[in-house]
Amino acid sequence: MDDVGVDTTTTRSRDFWEGRYRAAAQDGTSLWGAGPNGWIAEQVGRLALDPGLALDLGAGEGRNTRWLAERGWRVIATDFAPAAVEGIRAATAGLAVDAVVADATAWTAPERADLAIVCYLQLPAESLAAAIARAAESLAPGGVLLGIWHDREDLARGLGGTMTPAIRTTQEETAAAAGAAGLVVELSDRRDRETPAGLACDCLIVARKP
Ligand SMILES: C[S@@+](CC[C@H](N)C(=O)[O-])C[C@H]1O[C@@H](n2cnc3c(N)ncnc32)[C@H](O)[C@@H]1O
């Protein structure tokens, strides 16, 4: 996923995202494409998780939500932009999806979940730690958090022009936040991803609630 937004703020506000989703809906375009994030799909397969309740936090247009729901998962998808949530509802009609307007730094699920996905939810460190802590609280024992973010390394590679350093993160920071939230980090890594501008870098975690 290439993030093409022009960002002049240190963080990305709800109004910023609401405007982007409203504009995309008017143009009939998609910001993130139809398929799931490749790494998320790969990890759900690798972990051979039995479909249960999944959370998709900062779900955007719901590409990961839809993919999971089509594979038998019940999904609660949240985003703080109401236009995103409207789009998720339209894109997942008929599937076992509950789409909710919620701030990932403050929301916990009404029932404990088997899987929580955090996919390119780029927040300043303190907010990101809060979102990971809320995700951890929402998991049942044995539940898994899958997180993927744009790594701060992109700034060094010259690919960081569209996002500010404050909302970039690293595998060390995300793993530390997951550990502080009481999760056991099973995988903490970085990996390259091809983009038209060159190789971008993502950081990733797989963490489990004991
Ligand atoms: C880069 S998009 C990724 C969307 C989706 N996860 C995907 O990968 O297709 C980031 C999303 O996070 C949402 N977001 C940002 N901050 C949030 C917050 N504090 N709580 C909930 N959603 C948030 C934005 O509205 C946006 O939809």
The ligand as an SDF file (V2000), in Angstrom:
LIG
                    3D

 27 29  0  0  0  0  0  0  0  0999 V2000
   -3.4060    4.3260    6.3370 C   0  0  0  0  0  0  0  0  0  0  0  0
   -5.0950    4.0060    6.7060 S   0  0  0  0  0  0  0  0  0  0  0  0
   -5.1180    2.2460    6.7750 C   0  0  0  0  0  0  0  0  0  0  0  0
   -6.5060    1.6700    6.6190 C   0  0  0  0  0  0  0  0  0  0  0  0
   -6.5910    0.1460    6.7230 C   0  0  0  0  0  0  0  0  0  0  0  0
   -6.1040   -0.3600    7.9930 N   0  0  0  0  0  0  0  0  0  0  0  0
   -5.8650   -0.5180    5.6000 C   0  0  0  0  0  0  0  0  0  0  0  0
   -4.7290   -0.9740    5.8080 O   0  0  0  0  0  0  0  0  0  0  0  0
   -6.4150   -0.5600    4.4980 O   0  0  0  0  0  0  0  0  0  0  0  0
   -5.1990    4.4850    8.4370 C   0  0  0  0  0  0  0  0  0  0  0  0
   -6.6170    4.4790    8.9770 C   0  0  0  0  0  0  0  0  0  0  0  0
   -6.5990    4.6820   10.3800 O   0  0  0  0  0  0  0  0  0  0  0  0
   -7.6610    5.5360   10.7390 C   0  0  0  0  0  0  0  0  0  0  0  0
   -7.2820    6.1580   12.0130 N   0  0  0  0  0  0  0  0  0  0  0  0
   -6.2740    7.0200   12.2450 C   0  0  0  0  0  0  0  0  0  0  0  0
   -6.2080    7.3290   13.5510 N   0  0  0  0  0  0  0  0  0  0  0  0
   -7.1930    6.6170   14.1640 C   0  0  0  0  0  0  0  0  0  0  0  0
   -7.6160    6.4850   15.5100 C   0  0  0  0  0  0  0  0  0  0  0  0
   -7.0190    7.1570   16.5030 N   0  0  0  0  0  0  0  0  0  0  0  0
   -8.6520    5.6550   15.7770 N   0  0  0  0  0  0  0  0  0  0  0  0
   -9.2740    4.9840   14.7660 C   0  0  0  0  0  0  0  0  0  0  0  0
   -8.9230    5.0740   13.4810 N   0  0  0  0  0  0  0  0  0  0  0  0
   -7.8830    5.8760   13.1780 C   0  0  0  0  0  0  0  0  0  0  0  0
   -7.8130    6.4860    9.5790 C   0  0  0  0  0  0  0  0  0  0  0  0
   -9.0960    7.0620    9.4980 O   0  0  0  0  0  0  0  0  0  0  0  0
   -7.5150    5.5540    8.4060 C   0  0  0  0  0  0  0  0  0  0  0  0
   -8.6810    4.9650    7.9270 O   0  0  0  0  0  0  0  0  0  0  0  0
  1  2  1  0
  2  3  1  0
  2 10  1  0
  3  4  1  0
  4  5  1  0
  5  6  1  0
  5  7  1  0
  7  8  2  0
  7  9  1  0
 10 11  1  0
 11 12  1  0
 11 26  1  0
 12 13  1  0
 13 14  1  0
 13 24  1  0
 14 15  1  0
 14 23  1  0
 15 16  2  0
 16 17  1  0
 17 18  1  0
 17 23  2  0
 18 19  1  0
 18 20  2  0
 20 21  1  0
 21 22  2  0
 22 23  1  0
 24 25  1  0
 24 26  1  0
 26 27  1  0
M  CHG  2   2   1   9  -1
M  END
$$$$
